Amino acid sequence: LGGTVNLKWCSSIFNGDDAFDVAMGYRGNMQFIFALVDKDGDHAAEMESMPDLQPSYPQVYGATFVKSQTSSASETAVVKIRGGIGGRIANTILLGYGRAAVSNSNCGSGNPSISTTSFGTFNDSLFAFQNNIFHVRNRSGYLNLFDNACPGISWGDPLTSTADPALQLFP
């Protein structure tokens, strides 16, 4: 997904890879989106930029991302962020199982800058997390919010809760 298209009231379920894949300079808004990732899927969202292109800067509001336990030996995060991207995830629920709620393993080449309300900055682009519920358990059963391999970047949002949203499936 590149460009500036806005998504509203969209669902992506039981994909073999990523439910929502952001790349190639995407700068749109995504609101009221739902992803259900089963045991064969990868991430509810993978957000990245491609080298030599305008950085992606997605705005995600009011999303619900649910991920089941994976069938593979490798454990993936619910949301994967890669270098060269900025953006925002706000008022969103990440629920289920994975290495972490949000993972970043490719930091890009810029100098990170951090503020007290927004964090996870790469290539001079800011990625902010605000007012979310992250309830993601790893294979050991522990809650794990952020898996960050980027030196010098701290993750944490005082408004992100780890409370169980108690979502239930009803017939």
mmCIF file of the C-alpha atoms, coordinates in Angstrom:
data_MODEL
# 
_entry.id   MODEL 
# 
loop_
_atom_site.group_PDB 
_atom_site.id 
_atom_site.type_symbol 
_atom_site.label_atom_id 
_atom_site.label_alt_id 
_atom_site.label_comp_id 
_atom_site.label_asym_id 
_atom_site.label_entity_id 
_atom_site.label_seq_id 
_atom_site.pdbx_PDB_ins_code 
_atom_site.Cartn_x 
_atom_site.Cartn_y 
_atom_site.Cartn_z 
_atom_site.occupancy 
_atom_site.B_iso_or_equiv 
_atom_site.pdbx_formal_charge 
_atom_site.auth_seq_id 
_atom_site.auth_comp_id 
_atom_site.auth_asym_id 
_atom_site.auth_atom_id 
_atom_site.pdbx_PDB_model_num 
ATOM 1   C CA . LEU A 1 1   ? 0.000   0.000   0.000  1.00 0.00 ? 1   LEU A CA 1 
ATOM 2   C CA . GLY A 1 2   ? 1.555   3.275   -1.103 1.00 0.00 ? 2   GLY A CA 1 
ATOM 3   C CA . GLY A 1 3   ? 0.173   6.708   -1.979 1.00 0.00 ? 3   GLY A CA 1 
ATOM 4   C CA . THR A 1 4   ? -2.350  8.683   0.048  1.00 0.00 ? 4   THR A CA 1 
ATOM 5   C CA . VAL A 1 5   ? -5.509  6.552   -0.007 1.00 0.00 ? 5   VAL A CA 1 
ATOM 6   C CA . ASN A 1 6   ? -7.562  6.663   3.198  1.00 0.00 ? 6   ASN A CA 1 
ATOM 7   C CA . LEU A 1 7   ? -9.060  3.467   4.624  1.00 0.00 ? 7   LEU A CA 1 
ATOM 8   C CA . LYS A 1 8   ? -12.161 3.503   6.783  1.00 0.00 ? 8   LYS A CA 1 
ATOM 9   C CA . TRP A 1 9   ? -14.225 0.573   8.098  1.00 0.00 ? 9   TRP A CA 1 
ATOM 10  C CA . CYS A 1 10  ? -12.016 -2.117  6.532  1.00 0.00 ? 10  CYS A CA 1 
ATOM 11  C CA . SER A 1 11  ? -11.395 -5.678  7.715  1.00 0.00 ? 11  SER A CA 1 
ATOM 12  C CA . SER A 1 12  ? -8.579  -8.009  6.755  1.00 0.00 ? 12  SER A CA 1 
ATOM 13  C CA . ILE A 1 13  ? -8.818  -11.538 8.122  1.00 0.00 ? 13  ILE A CA 1 
ATOM 14  C CA . PHE A 1 14  ? -6.984  -14.873 7.819  1.00 0.00 ? 14  PHE A CA 1 
ATOM 15  C CA . ASN A 1 15  ? -4.218  -13.671 5.487  1.00 0.00 ? 15  ASN A CA 1 
ATOM 16  C CA . GLY A 1 16  ? -1.165  -15.805 4.802  1.00 0.00 ? 16  GLY A CA 1 
ATOM 17  C CA . ASP A 1 17  ? 1.127   -12.825 5.392  1.00 0.00 ? 17  ASP A CA 1 
ATOM 18  C CA . ASP A 1 18  ? 0.326   -9.338  6.745  1.00 0.00 ? 18  ASP A CA 1 
ATOM 19  C CA . ALA A 1 19  ? -3.233  -8.051  7.145  1.00 0.00 ? 19  ALA A CA 1 
ATOM 20  C CA . PHE A 1 20  ? -2.269  -4.433  6.389  1.00 0.00 ? 20  PHE A CA 1 
ATOM 21  C CA . ASP A 1 21  ? 1.042   -3.751  4.628  1.00 0.00 ? 21  ASP A CA 1 
ATOM 22  C CA . VAL A 1 22  ? 2.227   -0.145  4.484  1.00 0.00 ? 22  VAL A CA 1 
ATOM 23  C CA . ALA A 1 23  ? 5.201   0.805   2.277  1.00 0.00 ? 23  ALA A CA 1 
ATOM 24  C CA . MET A 1 24  ? 6.404   2.926   -0.613 1.00 0.00 ? 24  MET A CA 1 
ATOM 25  C CA . GLY A 1 25  ? 5.732   6.358   0.905  1.00 0.00 ? 25  GLY A CA 1 
ATOM 26  C CA . TYR A 1 26  ? 2.174   5.738   2.133  1.00 0.00 ? 26  TYR A CA 1 
ATOM 27  C CA . ARG A 1 27  ? 0.789   8.872   3.806  1.00 0.00 ? 27  ARG A CA 1 
ATOM 28  C CA . GLY A 1 28  ? -2.890  8.131   4.365  1.00 0.00 ? 28  GLY A CA 1 
ATOM 29  C CA . ASN A 1 29  ? -5.213  7.659   7.299  1.00 0.00 ? 29  ASN A CA 1 
ATOM 30  C CA . MET A 1 30  ? -6.530  4.305   8.468  1.00 0.00 ? 30  MET A CA 1 
ATOM 31  C CA . GLN A 1 31  ? -9.544  4.460   10.778 1.00 0.00 ? 31  GLN A CA 1 
ATOM 32  C CA . PHE A 1 32  ? -11.800 1.768   12.225 1.00 0.00 ? 32  PHE A CA 1 
ATOM 33  C CA . ILE A 1 33  ? -9.786  -1.050  10.668 1.00 0.00 ? 33  ILE A CA 1 
ATOM 34  C CA . PHE A 1 34  ? -9.839  -4.632  11.923 1.00 0.00 ? 34  PHE A CA 1 
ATOM 35  C CA . ALA A 1 35  ? -7.257  -7.384  11.443 1.00 0.00 ? 35  ALA A CA 1 
ATOM 36  C CA . LEU A 1 36  ? -7.616  -10.988 12.545 1.00 0.00 ? 36  LEU A CA 1 
ATOM 37  C CA . VAL A 1 37  ? -4.405  -12.953 12.035 1.00 0.00 ? 37  VAL A CA 1 
ATOM 38  C CA . ASP A 1 38  ? -4.643  -16.727 12.398 1.00 0.00 ? 38  ASP A CA 1 
ATOM 39  C CA . LYS A 1 39  ? -1.871  -19.222 13.176 1.00 0.00 ? 39  LYS A CA 1 
ATOM 40  C CA . ASP A 1 40  ? -0.570  -19.139 9.571  1.00 0.00 ? 40  ASP A CA 1 
ATOM 41  C CA . GLY A 1 41  ? -0.443  -15.344 9.299  1.00 0.00 ? 41  GLY A CA 1 
ATOM 42  C CA . ASP A 1 42  ? 2.438   -13.019 10.059 1.00 0.00 ? 42  ASP A CA 1 
ATOM 43  C CA . HIS A 1 43  ? 1.580   -9.498  11.319 1.00 0.00 ? 43  HIS A CA 1 
ATOM 44  C CA . ALA A 1 44  ? -1.644  -7.543  11.682 1.00 0.00 ? 44  ALA A CA 1 
ATOM 45  C CA . ALA A 1 45  ? 0.306   -4.626  10.200 1.00 0.00 ? 45  ALA A CA 1 
ATOM 46  C CA . GLU A 1 46  ? 3.764   -4.302  8.693  1.00 0.00 ? 46  GLU A CA 1 
ATOM 47  C CA . MET A 1 47  ? 4.786   -0.684  8.246  1.00 0.00 ? 47  MET A CA 1 
ATOM 48  C CA . GLU A 1 48  ? 7.922   0.286   6.388  1.00 0.00 ? 48  GLU A CA 1 
ATOM 49  C CA . SER A 1 49  ? 9.451   2.558   3.792  1.00 0.00 ? 49  SER A CA 1 
ATOM 50  C CA . MET A 1 50  ? 11.520  1.607   0.816  1.00 0.00 ? 50  MET A CA 1 
ATOM 51  C CA . PRO A 1 51  ? 15.001  3.052   0.286  1.00 0.00 ? 51  PRO A CA 1 
ATOM 52  C CA . ASP A 1 52  ? 15.189  6.112   -1.967 1.00 0.00 ? 52  ASP A CA 1 
ATOM 53  C CA . LEU A 1 53  ? 11.441  6.813   -1.651 1.00 0.00 ? 53  LEU A CA 1 
ATOM 54  C CA . GLN A 1 54  ? 9.507   9.327   0.390  1.00 0.00 ? 54  GLN A CA 1 
ATOM 55  C CA . PRO A 1 55  ? 9.146   7.873   3.917  1.00 0.00 ? 55  PRO A CA 1 
ATOM 56  C CA . SER A 1 56  ? 5.814   6.304   4.816  1.00 0.00 ? 56  SER A CA 1 
ATOM 57  C CA . TYR A 1 57  ? 3.806   8.139   7.463  1.00 0.00 ? 57  TYR A CA 1 
ATOM 58  C CA . PRO A 1 58  ? 0.570   6.231   8.214  1.00 0.00 ? 58  PRO A CA 1 
ATOM 59  C CA . GLN A 1 59  ? -1.997  7.532   10.696 1.00 0.00 ? 59  GLN A CA 1 
ATOM 60  C CA . VAL A 1 60  ? -3.913  4.667   12.386 1.00 0.00 ? 60  VAL A CA 1 
ATOM 61  C CA . TYR A 1 61  ? -6.869  5.474   14.658 1.00 0.00 ? 61  TYR A CA 1 
ATOM 62  C CA . GLY A 1 62  ? -9.460  3.243   16.282 1.00 0.00 ? 62  GLY A CA 1 
ATOM 63  C CA . ALA A 1 63  ? -8.040  -0.038  14.962 1.00 0.00 ? 63  ALA A CA 1 
ATOM 64  C CA . THR A 1 64  ? -8.440  -3.488  16.481 1.00 0.00 ? 64  THR A CA 1 
ATOM 65  C CA . PHE A 1 65  ? -5.653  -5.994  15.728 1.00 0.00 ? 65  PHE A CA 1 
ATOM 66  C CA . VAL A 1 66  ? -6.031  -9.573  16.990 1.00 0.00 ? 66  VAL A CA 1 
ATOM 67  C CA . LYS A 1 67  ? -3.333  -12.234 16.494 1.00 0.00 ? 67  LYS A CA 1 
ATOM 68  C CA . SER A 1 68  ? -3.542  -15.916 17.401 1.00 0.00 ? 68  SER A CA 1 
ATOM 69  C CA . GLN A 1 69  ? -0.631  -18.108 18.391 1.00 0.00 ? 69  GLN A CA 1 
ATOM 70  C CA . THR A 1 70  ? 1.560   -18.922 15.411 1.00 0.00 ? 70  THR A CA 1 
ATOM 71  C CA . SER A 1 71  ? 2.037   -22.401 13.987 1.00 0.00 ? 71  SER A CA 1 
ATOM 72  C CA . SER A 1 72  ? 5.683   -21.754 13.106 1.00 0.00 ? 72  SER A CA 1 
ATOM 73  C CA . ALA A 1 73  ? 8.728   -21.932 15.339 1.00 0.00 ? 73  ALA A CA 1 
ATOM 74  C CA . SER A 1 74  ? 9.349   -18.194 14.953 1.00 0.00 ? 74  SER A CA 1 
ATOM 75  C CA . GLU A 1 75  ? 7.185   -15.818 16.954 1.00 0.00 ? 75  GLU A CA 1 
ATOM 76  C CA . THR A 1 76  ? 6.271   -12.537 15.257 1.00 0.00 ? 76  THR A CA 1 
ATOM 77  C CA . ALA A 1 77  ? 4.918   -9.277  16.647 1.00 0.00 ? 77  ALA A CA 1 
ATOM 78  C CA . VAL A 1 78  ? 1.387   -8.028  16.093 1.00 0.00 ? 78  VAL A CA 1 
ATOM 79  C CA . VAL A 1 79  ? 2.725   -4.841  14.428 1.00 0.00 ? 79  VAL A CA 1 
ATOM 80  C CA . LYS A 1 80  ? 6.136   -4.754  12.689 1.00 0.00 ? 80  LYS A CA 1 
ATOM 81  C CA . ILE A 1 81  ? 7.836   -1.406  12.064 1.00 0.00 ? 81  ILE A CA 1 
ATOM 82  C CA . ARG A 1 82  ? 10.886  -1.022  9.832  1.00 0.00 ? 82  ARG A CA 1 
ATOM 83  C CA . GLY A 1 83  ? 13.309  1.845   9.301  1.00 0.00 ? 83  GLY A CA 1 
ATOM 84  C CA . GLY A 1 84  ? 12.436  4.949   7.357  1.00 0.00 ? 84  GLY A CA 1 
ATOM 85  C CA . ILE A 1 85  ? 8.893   5.279   8.666  1.00 0.00 ? 85  ILE A CA 1 
ATOM 86  C CA . GLY A 1 86  ? 7.069   7.739   10.864 1.00 0.00 ? 86  GLY A CA 1 
ATOM 87  C CA . GLY A 1 87  ? 3.421   7.886   11.809 1.00 0.00 ? 87  GLY A CA 1 
ATOM 88  C CA . ARG A 1 88  ? 0.941   7.366   14.601 1.00 0.00 ? 88  ARG A CA 1 
ATOM 89  C CA . ILE A 1 89  ? -1.086  4.577   16.165 1.00 0.00 ? 89  ILE A CA 1 
ATOM 90  C CA . ALA A 1 90  ? -3.745  5.925   18.531 1.00 0.00 ? 90  ALA A CA 1 
ATOM 91  C CA . ASN A 1 91  ? -6.878  4.674   20.267 1.00 0.00 ? 91  ASN A CA 1 
ATOM 92  C CA . THR A 1 92  ? -6.085  1.149   19.086 1.00 0.00 ? 92  THR A CA 1 
ATOM 93  C CA . ILE A 1 93  ? -6.303  -2.320  20.628 1.00 0.00 ? 93  ILE A CA 1 
ATOM 94  C CA . LEU A 1 94  ? -3.552  -4.900  19.986 1.00 0.00 ? 94  LEU A CA 1 
ATOM 95  C CA . LEU A 1 95  ? -4.565  -8.246  21.432 1.00 0.00 ? 95  LEU A CA 1 
ATOM 96  C CA . GLY A 1 96  ? -3.370  -11.825 21.286 1.00 0.00 ? 96  GLY A CA 1 
ATOM 97  C CA . TYR A 1 97  ? -0.055  -13.611 21.054 1.00 0.00 ? 97  TYR A CA 1 
ATOM 98  C CA . GLY A 1 98  ? 3.340   -12.673 19.632 1.00 0.00 ? 98  GLY A CA 1 
ATOM 99  C CA . ARG A 1 99  ? 6.921   -11.794 20.407 1.00 0.00 ? 99  ARG A CA 1 
ATOM 100 C CA . ALA A 1 100 ? 5.622   -8.309  21.243 1.00 0.00 ? 100 ALA A CA 1 
ATOM 101 C CA . ALA A 1 101 ? 2.754   -5.973  20.515 1.00 0.00 ? 101 ALA A CA 1 
ATOM 102 C CA . VAL A 1 102 ? 5.088   -3.790  18.404 1.00 0.00 ? 102 VAL A CA 1 
ATOM 103 C CA . SER A 1 103 ? 8.485   -4.789  17.015 1.00 0.00 ? 103 SER A CA 1 
ATOM 104 C CA . ASN A 1 104 ? 11.145  -2.699  15.347 1.00 0.00 ? 104 ASN A CA 1 
ATOM 105 C CA . SER A 1 105 ? 14.214  -4.490  14.028 1.00 0.00 ? 105 SER A CA 1 
ATOM 106 C CA . ASN A 1 106 ? 15.445  -2.153  11.292 1.00 0.00 ? 106 ASN A CA 1 
ATOM 107 C CA . CYS A 1 107 ? 16.296  1.268   12.635 1.00 0.00 ? 107 CYS A CA 1 
ATOM 108 C CA . GLY A 1 108 ? 17.112  3.097   9.439  1.00 0.00 ? 108 GLY A CA 1 
ATOM 109 C CA . SER A 1 109 ? 20.025  5.453   9.105  1.00 0.00 ? 109 SER A CA 1 
ATOM 110 C CA . GLY A 1 110 ? 18.804  8.679   10.709 1.00 0.00 ? 110 GLY A CA 1 
ATOM 111 C CA . ASN A 1 111 ? 19.457  10.120  14.127 1.00 0.00 ? 111 ASN A CA 1 
ATOM 112 C CA . PRO A 1 112 ? 16.649  9.225   16.509 1.00 0.00 ? 112 PRO A CA 1 
ATOM 113 C CA . SER A 1 113 ? 14.947  11.908  18.555 1.00 0.00 ? 113 SER A CA 1 
ATOM 114 C CA . ILE A 1 114 ? 12.613  11.174  21.423 1.00 0.00 ? 114 ILE A CA 1 
ATOM 115 C CA . SER A 1 115 ? 9.897   13.162  23.200 1.00 0.00 ? 115 SER A CA 1 
ATOM 116 C CA . THR A 1 116 ? 7.971   12.279  26.337 1.00 0.00 ? 116 THR A CA 1 
ATOM 117 C CA . THR A 1 117 ? 4.701   11.587  24.515 1.00 0.00 ? 117 THR A CA 1 
ATOM 118 C CA . SER A 1 118 ? 5.989   10.129  21.247 1.00 0.00 ? 118 SER A CA 1 
ATOM 119 C CA . PHE A 1 119 ? 8.814   7.773   20.553 1.00 0.00 ? 119 PHE A CA 1 
ATOM 120 C CA . GLY A 1 120 ? 10.335  5.340   18.133 1.00 0.00 ? 120 GLY A CA 1 
ATOM 121 C CA . THR A 1 121 ? 11.954  7.743   15.708 1.00 0.00 ? 121 THR A CA 1 
ATOM 122 C CA . PHE A 1 122 ? 13.902  6.745   12.627 1.00 0.00 ? 122 PHE A CA 1 
ATOM 123 C CA . ASN A 1 123 ? 15.392  8.762   9.785  1.00 0.00 ? 123 ASN A CA 1 
ATOM 124 C CA . ASP A 1 124 ? 14.170  11.969  11.445 1.00 0.00 ? 124 ASP A CA 1 
ATOM 125 C CA . SER A 1 125 ? 10.570  10.684  11.253 1.00 0.00 ? 125 SER A CA 1 
ATOM 126 C CA . LEU A 1 126 ? 8.522   10.305  14.408 1.00 0.00 ? 126 LEU A CA 1 
ATOM 127 C CA . PHE A 1 127 ? 6.370   7.270   15.179 1.00 0.00 ? 127 PHE A CA 1 
ATOM 128 C CA . ALA A 1 128 ? 3.949   7.946   18.032 1.00 0.00 ? 128 ALA A CA 1 
ATOM 129 C CA . PHE A 1 129 ? 1.794   5.609   20.093 1.00 0.00 ? 129 PHE A CA 1 
ATOM 130 C CA . GLN A 1 130 ? -0.992  7.270   22.055 1.00 0.00 ? 130 GLN A CA 1 
ATOM 131 C CA . ASN A 1 131 ? -3.867  6.063   24.214 1.00 0.00 ? 131 ASN A CA 1 
ATOM 132 C CA . ASN A 1 132 ? -3.777  2.389   23.174 1.00 0.00 ? 132 ASN A CA 1 
ATOM 133 C CA . ILE A 1 133 ? -4.446  -0.972  24.789 1.00 0.00 ? 133 ILE A CA 1 
ATOM 134 C CA . PHE A 1 134 ? -1.683  -3.513  24.149 1.00 0.00 ? 134 PHE A CA 1 
ATOM 135 C CA . HIS A 1 135 ? -2.449  -6.935  25.613 1.00 0.00 ? 135 HIS A CA 1 
ATOM 136 C CA . VAL A 1 136 ? -0.072  -9.300  23.807 1.00 0.00 ? 136 VAL A CA 1 
ATOM 137 C CA . ARG A 1 137 ? 1.469   -12.357 25.457 1.00 0.00 ? 137 ARG A CA 1 
ATOM 138 C CA . ASN A 1 138 ? 4.625   -14.110 24.284 1.00 0.00 ? 138 ASN A CA 1 
ATOM 139 C CA . ARG A 1 139 ? 5.168   -17.901 24.283 1.00 0.00 ? 139 ARG A CA 1 
ATOM 140 C CA . SER A 1 140 ? 6.097   -17.767 27.971 1.00 0.00 ? 140 SER A CA 1 
ATOM 141 C CA . GLY A 1 141 ? 2.805   -16.080 28.814 1.00 0.00 ? 141 GLY A CA 1 
ATOM 142 C CA . TYR A 1 142 ? 4.312   -12.687 29.692 1.00 0.00 ? 142 TYR A CA 1 
ATOM 143 C CA . LEU A 1 143 ? 2.937   -9.388  28.452 1.00 0.00 ? 143 LEU A CA 1 
ATOM 144 C CA . ASN A 1 144 ? 5.425   -7.805  26.055 1.00 0.00 ? 144 ASN A CA 1 
ATOM 145 C CA . LEU A 1 145 ? 4.703   -4.371  24.613 1.00 0.00 ? 145 LEU A CA 1 
ATOM 146 C CA . PHE A 1 146 ? 7.762   -3.402  22.575 1.00 0.00 ? 146 PHE A CA 1 
ATOM 147 C CA . ASP A 1 147 ? 10.581  -5.405  21.019 1.00 0.00 ? 147 ASP A CA 1 
ATOM 148 C CA . ASN A 1 148 ? 13.130  -2.811  20.023 1.00 0.00 ? 148 ASN A CA 1 
ATOM 149 C CA . ALA A 1 149 ? 16.498  -3.523  18.450 1.00 0.00 ? 149 ALA A CA 1 
ATOM 150 C CA . CYS A 1 150 ? 17.340  0.144   17.861 1.00 0.00 ? 150 CYS A CA 1 
ATOM 151 C CA . PRO A 1 151 ? 20.031  1.564   20.139 1.00 0.00 ? 151 PRO A CA 1 
ATOM 152 C CA . GLY A 1 152 ? 19.235  4.934   21.647 1.00 0.00 ? 152 GLY A CA 1 
ATOM 153 C CA . ILE A 1 153 ? 15.468  4.631   21.224 1.00 0.00 ? 153 ILE A CA 1 
ATOM 154 C CA . SER A 1 154 ? 13.294  4.078   24.255 1.00 0.00 ? 154 SER A CA 1 
ATOM 155 C CA . TRP A 1 155 ? 9.693   2.977   23.908 1.00 0.00 ? 155 TRP A CA 1 
ATOM 156 C CA . GLY A 1 156 ? 6.966   3.787   26.342 1.00 0.00 ? 156 GLY A CA 1 
ATOM 157 C CA . ASP A 1 157 ? 3.712   5.685   26.417 1.00 0.00 ? 157 ASP A CA 1 
ATOM 158 C CA . PRO A 1 158 ? 2.132   6.657   29.723 1.00 0.00 ? 158 PRO A CA 1 
ATOM 159 C CA . LEU A 1 159 ? -1.318  6.480   28.075 1.00 0.00 ? 159 LEU A CA 1 
ATOM 160 C CA . THR A 1 160 ? -0.908  2.945   26.672 1.00 0.00 ? 160 THR A CA 1 
ATOM 161 C CA . SER A 1 161 ? -2.614  0.392   28.900 1.00 0.00 ? 161 SER A CA 1 
ATOM 162 C CA . THR A 1 162 ? -1.888  -3.319  29.302 1.00 0.00 ? 162 THR A CA 1 
ATOM 163 C CA . ALA A 1 163 ? -5.373  -4.039  30.635 1.00 0.00 ? 163 ALA A CA 1 
ATOM 164 C CA . ASP A 1 164 ? -7.160  -7.045  29.165 1.00 0.00 ? 164 ASP A CA 1 
ATOM 165 C CA . PRO A 1 165 ? -9.861  -5.553  26.890 1.00 0.00 ? 165 PRO A CA 1 
ATOM 166 C CA . ALA A 1 166 ? -11.955 -8.722  27.571 1.00 0.00 ? 166 ALA A CA 1 
ATOM 167 C CA . LEU A 1 167 ? -13.078 -9.093  23.964 1.00 0.00 ? 167 LEU A CA 1 
ATOM 168 C CA . GLN A 1 168 ? -15.092 -12.268 23.508 1.00 0.00 ? 168 GLN A CA 1 
ATOM 169 C CA . LEU A 1 169 ? -16.407 -14.237 20.558 1.00 0.00 ? 169 LEU A CA 1 
ATOM 170 C CA . PHE A 1 170 ? -20.151 -14.765 20.658 1.00 0.00 ? 170 PHE A CA 1 
ATOM 171 C CA . PRO A 1 171 ? -22.125 -16.944 18.218 1.00 0.00 ? 171 PRO A CA 1 
# 
